[in-house]
Amino acid sequence: MTEIIGIWIAAFLTLCMFSFLYKDNPFYKFAEHLFVGCSMGYAIPLTWYNAFIPYAYNPLFLKKEYILIIPFIIGMMYWLRFSGKFSWVSRYPIAFSMGIVGMGVPMSMHANVLVQMRSMMLPLNNINTILIFIGTVSILCYFFFSKAHTGAYGKFTSIGIWFMMVGFGASFGYTVMARISLLIGRIEFLLEEWLHLL
């Protein structure tokens, strides 16, 4: 009986979400608010027991690791964002976080630039390495704006545009495929588990 009630609730909420395809309506807003509320209701205790207690409270107050007072204070400064008088204090931890993001630049350079350069330096003995070489050089030339994109140079940079469009299309296609997969899962749930038509 509990499983049947759960299936009916899931089907109702799924149809509420699909109702947005017609227009914005109270059923969609109800399902949306319920989803956000349940997500936050689940995330807050999860963060409290899996992050705050083991990594902040226990080391600081039980194990007396007082060096952790610094990140604890920085984290608490974020909450001053909700204060009208002291909201300016929250800019300091944000600036500190941006500095930490800057420390990740060498790693992203390695992941995005050096790996691409290594792929370009392989011997041009098959079609894959030739395409990687031509694509990388033509895209770099396209973003070199000091020279006008005319003549043979302009034709070569237009090859870079084609390479970029293929890359963007593949990324977009992957995103659409993932969303279509979610849609198929929901429709399959409605037709099979709820209506027993499959």
C-alpha positions in Angstrom: 0.0 0.0 0.0 2.8 2.4 0.9 4.5 1.7 -2.5 1.2 2.4 -4.4 0.8 5.7 -2.5 4.4 6.7 -3.3 3.9 5.9 -7.0 0.7 8.1 -7.2 2.5 11.0 -5.4 5.5 10.7 -7.8 3.1 10.6 -10.8 1.2 13.6 -9.6 4.4 15.6 -9.0 5.7 14.5 -12.4 2.5 15.7 -14.1 2.7 19.0 -12.1 6.2 19.6 -13.5 5.1 18.7 -17.0 2.2 21.1 -16.7 4.7 24.0 -17.2 4.9 23.0 -20.9 1.4 24.5 -21.2 2.0 27.6 -19.1 3.1 28.7 -15.6 0.4 27.5 -13.2 -0.1 26.8 -9.5 0.5 23.1 -9.9 4.0 23.7 -11.3 4.7 26.3 -8.6 3.6 23.8 -5.9 5.8 21.0 -7.2 8.8 23.4 -7.7 8.5 24.8 -4.2 8.1 21.3 -2.8 11.2 20.2 -4.6 13.3 23.1 -3.4 12.0 22.8 0.2 12.7 19.0 0.3 16.1 19.5 -1.2 17.1 22.2 1.4 15.5 20.1 4.2 17.7 17.2 3.2 20.8 19.2 2.5 21.0 21.2 5.7 21.1 18.3 8.2 23.4 16.4 5.8 25.8 19.3 5.8 25.5 19.7 9.6 26.2 16.1 10.4 28.6 15.2 7.5 30.6 18.5 7.3 30.2 20.8 10.2 30.3 18.3 13.1 33.2 16.2 11.9 35.3 18.9 10.3 34.6 22.0 12.4 33.0 21.3 15.7 34.7 18.1 16.8 38.3 19.2 15.9 37.9 22.7 17.3 36.0 22.0 20.5 36.7 18.3 21.4 40.2 17.8 20.0 41.3 21.4 20.8 42.9 22.0 17.3 42.8 25.8 17.7 44.4 26.4 14.3 41.0 25.7 12.8 39.6 28.8 14.4 40.8 30.8 11.3 38.7 28.9 8.7 35.9 28.8 11.2 35.9 32.6 11.5 36.2 33.0 7.8 33.2 30.7 7.2 31.2 32.6 9.9 32.0 35.9 8.1 29.9 34.7 5.1 26.8 34.8 7.3 27.2 38.6 7.8 26.0 39.0 4.2 22.5 38.8 5.6 23.2 41.7 8.0 22.3 45.2 6.8 24.9 46.9 8.9 27.8 44.5 8.6 27.3 43.0 5.1 30.6 44.5 4.0 32.5 42.0 6.1 31.4 39.2 3.9 33.6 40.6 1.1 36.7 39.5 2.9 36.0 35.7 2.8 34.8 36.1 -0.8 38.2 37.8 -1.7 40.0 35.0 0.2 38.1 32.3 -1.8 38.9 34.1 -5.1 42.6 33.9 -4.1 42.3 30.2 -3.5 40.7 29.9 -7.0 43.7 31.7 -8.4 45.9 28.9 -6.9 44.1 26.5 -9.2 45.3 28.3 -12.3 48.5 26.2 -12.7 46.4 23.0 -12.4 43.9 24.2 -15.0 46.9 25.3 -17.2 48.2 21.8 -17.1 44.8 20.2 -17.7 43.6 22.5 -20.5 46.7 23.9 -22.2 49.7 21.6 -21.7 47.7 18.5 -22.5 46.5 20.1 -25.7 50.0 21.1 -26.6 51.3 17.6 -25.9 48.6 16.2 -28.3 49.8 18.7 -30.9 53.4 17.5 -30.6 52.7 13.9 -31.5 54.0 12.7 -34.9 51.5 13.5 -37.7 51.2 9.8 -38.8 47.4 9.3 -38.6 44.3 11.3 -39.3 43.5 12.0 -35.6 46.8 13.7 -34.9 46.5 15.7 -38.1 43.0 16.9 -37.3 44.1 17.8 -33.7 47.0 19.8 -35.1 45.0 21.6 -37.8 42.1 22.3 -35.4 44.3 23.7 -32.6 46.4 25.9 -34.9 43.4 27.2 -36.9 41.4 28.0 -33.7 44.4 29.9 -32.2 44.8 31.8 -35.4 41.1 32.7 -35.3 41.6 34.4 -31.9 44.7 36.3 -33.1 43.0 39.6 -33.8 46.1 41.6 -34.7 46.0 40.3 -38.3 43.0 40.9 -40.6 41.1 37.7 -41.4 41.4 38.1 -45.2 42.9 36.0 -48.0 44.5 32.6 -47.3 44.8 33.5 -43.6 41.1 34.2 -43.4 40.2 30.9 -45.1 42.5 29.1 -42.6 40.8 30.8 -39.6 37.4 29.9 -41.0 38.5 26.2 -40.6 38.9 27.1 -36.9 35.3 28.3 -36.8 34.2 24.9 -38.2 36.2 23.0 -35.6 34.7 25.2 -32.8 31.2 24.7 -34.1 31.7 20.9 -34.2 32.9 21.0 -30.6 30.1 23.2 -29.4 27.6 21.1 -31.3 28.9 17.9 -29.7 28.7 19.5 -26.2 25.1 20.8 -26.9 24.2 17.4 -28.3 25.5 15.6 -25.2 23.4 18.0 -23.0 20.3 17.5 -25.0 20.8 13.7 -25.0 21.1 13.8 -21.2 17.8 15.8 -20.9 16.1 13.5 -23.3 17.2 10.5 -21.3 15.6 12.1 -18.2 12.4 12.7 -20.1 12.3 9.1 -21.3 12.8 7.9 -17.7 9.9 9.9 -16.5 7.6 8.9 -19.3 8.6 5.3 -18.8 7.7 5.6 -15.1 4.3 7.1 -15.9 3.4 4.5 -18.5 4.9 1.4 -16.8 4.7 1.8 -13.0 1.8 4.2 -12.8 -0.6 3.3 -15.6 0.8 -0.3 -16.3 0.5 0.2 -20.1 4.0 -1.2 -20.9 
